[in-house]
Amino acid sequence: MGFKCGIVGLPNVGKSTIFNAITASEQAAAANYPFCTIEPNTGTVTVPDARMDKLSELVKPVRVVPATIQFVDIAGLVEGAAQGEGLGNKFLSHIRDVDAIAHIVRCFEDPDVIHVAGKVNPEHDIRVIETELALKDLETVDSRLQKAEKLARGGDKAEKARVEALLKVKAVLNEGRWAKSAVLDPDKELPLVRELCLLTLKPVMYVANVAEGDLPGGNQYSAVVQKIAAEENALCVIISGKIEAEIALLPEAERRAFLDGLGLKNSGLEQMIQAGYRLLGLRTYFTAGVKEVRAWTIVAGDTAPVAAGKIHTDFEKGFIRAETIAFADFAACGGEQGAKEAGKLRTEGKEYIVQDGDVMHFRFNV
């Protein structure tokens, strides 16, 4: 799997429409009334990667296994959700285990689609969601802090350190800021806080949902979202839920021509995937044999043994070496044998930092 992404936003911003489109499904109900989505919907999509097509063409494997991403569509939140308004905050727990958050922001006018606040106001909408996530985290921190303080009074040194870290986080949350703005020791304090899976520690991409006529550049509303994203060191993508819904209905062979006709380089799904990979610093390496060509997702900076561990923990424990060919060399030389003959196959050890696109074989001993 590439990563897991939670989709949040106010009711009627287009969350379910976008979810259905990018997962090419009808499993999330879409209707013109608040709280149409009751239970969280999940959908898994493959990561588009032209390199997989080339590897398959050269290797002709029995099967091809691309990287995947799981999207989780959460019920629309309203102001006061953390105190039980609307459907309450139970839905916030559904995104505890996601890697990133996609915040869908309404950037289109439509008198036929109700806006819960009565008018389109991206900044207001963003602040509502940010506040609700922060309040939920404050509840989580308070609960853990009470336990830590009790144990710290009993002389537990580890819990004393936890108390100090949690107090820093609580202070910024009380100011209406996110946990990620707290100044924490990255080696000692941050790991203690990460254990709580706080929502406001997660990286965010803003998804400005505009009318189809406002693509590709967006409008005055999406400009507000872009400004906020820049100030928060987040990412922003501009898509149209309606266009994504149309793309989902087209045969795969016709989608490129449709996008070209609109002047779009990538679909909204592709933009969200690319943003997610950038947010999380993810990279892809490949294994390519006659039985299977597969994409594996790692974090930038991962060493060869760590990458091997993505396949099986025994590969990491018993790692001996990695036989590596850069994708460009693999393709240019017509496959593994040609790359070997051209001297493009390298033997790498435990310290090797795996590069995006590496085609690898691992040698290990259990």
C-alpha positions in Angstrom: 0.0 0.0 0.0 1.1 3.5 -0.8 -0.6 5.4 2.0 -4.0 5.7 3.8 -5.8 9.1 3.4 -8.8 10.4 5.4 -11.2 12.7 3.6 -12.8 15.4 5.8 -14.8 18.5 5.3 -18.1 20.2 6.1 -21.3 18.6 4.8 -22.2 19.3 1.2 -18.7 20.3 0.1 -18.5 17.4 -2.4 -16.7 14.8 -0.3 -18.8 11.8 -1.3 -19.0 12.9 -4.9 -15.2 13.1 -5.0 -14.8 9.9 -3.1 -17.1 8.0 -5.5 -15.3 9.4 -8.5 -11.7 8.7 -7.4 -12.5 5.2 -6.3 -14.8 4.7 -9.3 -17.5 3.5 -7.1 -21.0 4.3 -5.9 -20.5 3.1 -2.3 -20.6 6.6 -0.7 -24.1 8.1 -1.0 -24.2 11.6 -2.5 -27.2 13.8 -1.8 -28.2 17.4 -1.1 -28.6 17.2 2.6 -26.2 17.2 5.6 -25.0 14.0 7.1 -25.7 12.0 4.0 -22.6 9.9 4.8 -23.3 8.1 8.1 -20.6 5.4 8.3 -17.1 5.9 6.9 -16.6 4.6 3.4 -13.3 3.1 2.3 -12.1 2.6 -1.2 -8.7 1.4 -2.5 -7.3 2.7 -5.8 -4.2 1.8 -7.7 -1.4 4.3 -8.1 -0.9 5.2 -11.8 2.7 4.7 -12.8 3.9 4.4 -16.4 7.0 2.7 -15.2 4.9 -0.4 -14.2 3.6 -0.6 -17.8 7.1 -0.5 -19.2 8.4 -3.2 -16.8 5.4 -5.4 -17.6 6.1 -5.0 -21.3 9.7 -6.0 -20.9 9.3 -8.8 -18.3 5.9 -10.2 -19.3 5.1 -11.4 -15.8 2.2 -13.7 -14.8 0.8 -10.8 -12.7 1.3 -7.1 -12.0 0.8 -5.6 -8.5 0.8 -1.8 -8.4 1.0 0.3 -5.3 -2.4 1.2 -3.8 -3.9 3.9 -1.7 -6.9 3.6 0.6 -9.2 6.6 0.9 -11.6 6.9 3.9 -14.6 9.2 3.6 -15.6 10.6 6.9 -19.1 12.0 7.7 -19.3 15.7 7.3 -18.3 17.6 10.4 -20.0 20.7 11.7 -19.1 23.4 14.2 -19.4 21.8 17.6 -18.8 18.3 16.4 -16.1 17.8 19.1 -18.8 18.5 21.7 -21.3 16.2 20.1 -23.1 18.5 17.6 -24.4 17.1 14.4 -23.4 13.4 14.4 -20.9 14.0 17.1 -17.2 13.3 17.2 -17.2 9.6 17.0 -16.4 9.9 13.3 -13.1 11.6 14.1 -11.8 8.4 15.5 -12.1 6.8 12.1 -9.1 8.9 10.8 -6.8 8.2 13.8 -4.9 5.6 11.7 -4.6 7.5 8.4 -1.3 8.8 7.2 -2.6 12.0 5.7 -5.7 14.1 5.6 -7.4 15.4 2.5 -9.5 18.4 3.5 -12.2 19.0 0.8 -13.1 22.7 0.7 -16.2 24.0 -1.2 -15.1 26.5 -3.8 -18.2 26.6 -6.0 -21.5 28.4 -6.0 -24.7 26.3 -6.5 -28.1 27.5 -5.3 -29.3 23.9 -5.6 -26.7 22.5 -3.1 -27.2 23.7 0.5 -24.2 25.1 2.3 -24.5 24.5 6.1 -23.2 28.0 6.8 -25.5 29.7 4.3 -22.8 30.9 1.9 -19.5 29.8 0.4 -16.6 30.9 2.6 -13.5 28.7 2.3 -11.6 30.3 5.1 -14.5 30.0 7.6 -15.0 26.4 6.5 -11.3 25.5 7.0 -11.2 27.1 10.4 -14.3 25.1 11.5 -12.7 21.8 10.6 -9.3 22.8 12.1 -11.0 23.7 15.4 -13.0 20.5 15.6 -9.9 18.4 15.0 -7.9 20.4 17.5 -10.7 20.0 20.1 -10.8 16.3 19.6 -7.0 16.1 20.1 -7.3 18.2 23.2 -9.7 15.7 24.6 -7.2 12.9 23.8 -4.3 14.7 25.3 -6.2 15.6 28.5 -7.1 12.0 29.0 -3.6 10.7 28.6 -2.1 13.6 30.6 -4.2 12.7 33.6 -2.8 9.2 33.6 0.8 10.3 33.0 0.7 12.9 35.8 -0.6 10.2 38.3 2.2 7.8 37.3 4.8 10.7 37.4 3.8 11.5 40.9 4.6 7.9 41.8 8.2 8.4 40.6 7.9 7.1 37.0 10.6 9.0 35.1 9.3 7.9 31.7 5.9 9.3 32.5 7.5 12.6 33.8 9.0 13.0 30.3 5.6 12.3 28.8 3.9 14.9 31.0 6.4 17.5 29.8 5.7 16.7 26.1 2.0 16.6 26.5 1.9 19.9 28.3 3.6 21.5 25.4 1.0 20.0 23.0 -1.9 21.0 25.2 -0.6 24.6 25.3 -0.7 25.0 21.5 -4.1 23.2 21.2 -5.6 25.6 23.8 -4.4 28.4 21.6 -6.3 27.0 18.7 -3.2 25.8 17.0 -2.4 22.3 15.8 -0.2 19.8 17.6 2.3 19.9 14.8 3.2 23.5 15.8 4.4 22.5 19.3 8.2 22.6 19.7 9.1 19.1 20.6 12.4 17.2 20.9 12.3 15.0 17.7 14.1 12.1 19.4 12.7 12.1 22.9 9.3 14.0 23.0 7.9 13.6 19.5 7.8 9.7 19.6 5.8 10.0 22.9 3.3 12.3 21.3 3.0 10.3 18.1 1.7 7.3 20.2 -1.6 9.2 20.6 -2.1 9.3 16.8 -3.3 12.9 17.1 -5.3 14.3 14.1 -3.5 17.6 14.1 -0.1 16.0 13.8 -1.0 14.5 10.4 0.1 16.2 7.1 -2.8 17.9 5.3 -3.6 18.5 1.6 -6.4 20.9 0.8 -8.6 19.9 -2.1 -10.4 23.0 -3.5 -13.5 21.7 -5.2 -14.4 24.1 -8.0 -17.0 24.2 -10.7 -16.0 22.5 -13.9 -15.7 25.9 -15.7 -13.1 27.0 -13.2 -10.5 24.4 -14.2 -7.5 24.3 -14.4 -6.6 27.6 -12.7 -9.4 27.8 -10.1 -11.3 30.9 -8.9 -11.3 33.5 -6.1 -12.4 30.9 -3.6 -9.6 28.4 -4.4 -7.1 31.3 -4.3 -8.0 31.7 -0.6 -7.4 28.0 0.0 -4.0 28.1 -1.8 -3.0 31.1 0.4 -3.9 29.2 3.6 -2.1 26.1 2.4 1.0 28.1 1.7 0.9 29.7 5.2 0.5 26.3 6.8 3.2 24.6 4.7 0.5 22.3 3.4 -0.4 21.4 -0.2 -3.4 22.4 -2.3 -4.8 20.8 -5.3 -7.7 22.2 -7.4 -10.2 19.7 -8.8 -13.8 19.6 -9.9 -15.9 16.8 -8.3 -18.3 16.9 -11.3 -15.4 16.4 -13.7 -14.0 13.6 -11.7 -17.4 11.9 -11.7 -17.5 12.2 -15.5 -14.0 10.8 -15.8 -15.0 7.8 -13.6 -17.7 6.9 -16.1 -15.4 6.9 -19.1 -13.5 3.8 -20.4 -9.8 4.0 -19.5 -8.8 4.5 -23.1 -10.9 7.7 -23.4 -9.8 9.4 -20.2 -6.6 11.0 -21.5 -8.4 12.6 -24.5 -11.1 13.9 -22.2 -8.5 15.5 -19.9 -6.6 17.0 -22.9 -9.8 18.5 -24.1 -10.1 20.4 -20.8 -6.5 21.4 -20.8 -5.7 19.2 -17.8 -2.4 17.3 -17.4 -3.7 15.1 -14.6 -7.0 14.0 -13.1 -7.9 15.0 -9.6 -7.1 11.6 -8.4 -3.6 11.8 -9.8 -3.1 15.2 -8.3 -4.2 13.9 -4.9 -1.9 10.9 -5.1 1.1 13.1 -6.2 0.4 15.5 -3.3 0.2 12.6 -0.8 3.5 11.2 -1.9 5.1 14.7 -1.6 3.5 15.3 1.8 4.7 11.9 3.2 8.1 11.8 1.4 7.3 8.5 -0.2 9.3 6.7 -2.9 8.7 3.6 -5.1 11.0 0.7 -5.9 10.2 -2.3 -8.0 10.7 -6.1 -8.0 10.5 -7.5 -11.5 10.4 -11.2 -12.3 8.5 -13.5 -14.6 6.1 -14.4 -11.8 5.4 -10.9 -10.7 6.2 -7.2 -11.3 5.3 -5.3 -8.1 5.7 -1.7 -6.8 6.7 -1.2 -3.2 6.3 2.0 -1.3 9.0 3.2 1.0 10.0 6.5 2.7 12.7 8.7 1.3 16.0 7.8 3.0 15.1 4.1 3.6 18.1 1.8 3.4 18.1 -1.4 1.3 17.4 -3.6 4.4 14.4 -1.5 5.3 13.1 -1.7 1.8 13.7 -5.5 1.8 11.6 -5.6 5.0 8.6 -4.3 3.1 8.5 -7.7 1.3 9.1 -9.8 4.4 10.7 -9.2 7.8 13.1 -12.1 7.2 14.5 -10.2 4.2 15.5 -7.4 6.5 16.7 -9.5 9.3 18.9 -11.7 7.1 19.8 -9.1 4.5 23.1 -9.7 2.7 23.0 -7.5 -0.3 20.8 -5.9 -3.0 21.2 -6.3 -6.7 20.0 -3.0 -8.1 19.3 -1.5 -11.5 17.9 2.0 -12.0 14.6 2.0 -13.9 16.0 4.2 -16.7 18.8 1.7 -17.3 16.5 -1.3 -17.0 14.2 0.3 -19.7 17.0 1.5 -21.9 18.8 -1.9 -21.9 15.6 -3.9 -22.7 15.4 -5.6 -19.3 17.6 -7.2 -16.6 19.8 -9.2 -18.9 20.6 -6.3 -21.1 21.3 -4.1 -18.0 23.7 -6.8 -16.7 25.6 -7.0 -20.0 25.9 -3.2 -20.1 27.3 -3.1 -16.6 24.3 -1.3 -15.1 23.5 -3.8 -12.4 25.0 -2.7 -9.1 25.6 -4.7 -5.8 24.6 -2.6 -2.8 25.1 -3.2 0.9 23.3 -2.3 4.1 24.0 1.4 3.9 22.6 1.9 0.5 19.7 4.5 0.3 17.1 3.1 -2.1 16.3 5.5 -4.9 12.9 6.1 -6.5 12.5 3.7 -9.4 15.2 1.2 -8.4 14.5 -2.3 -9.7 15.8 -4.7 -7.0 16.6 -8.3 -6.1 17.5 -9.0 -2.4 19.9 -11.7 -1.2 19.3 -12.8 2.4 20.0 -15.6 4.8 17.5 -16.6 7.5 
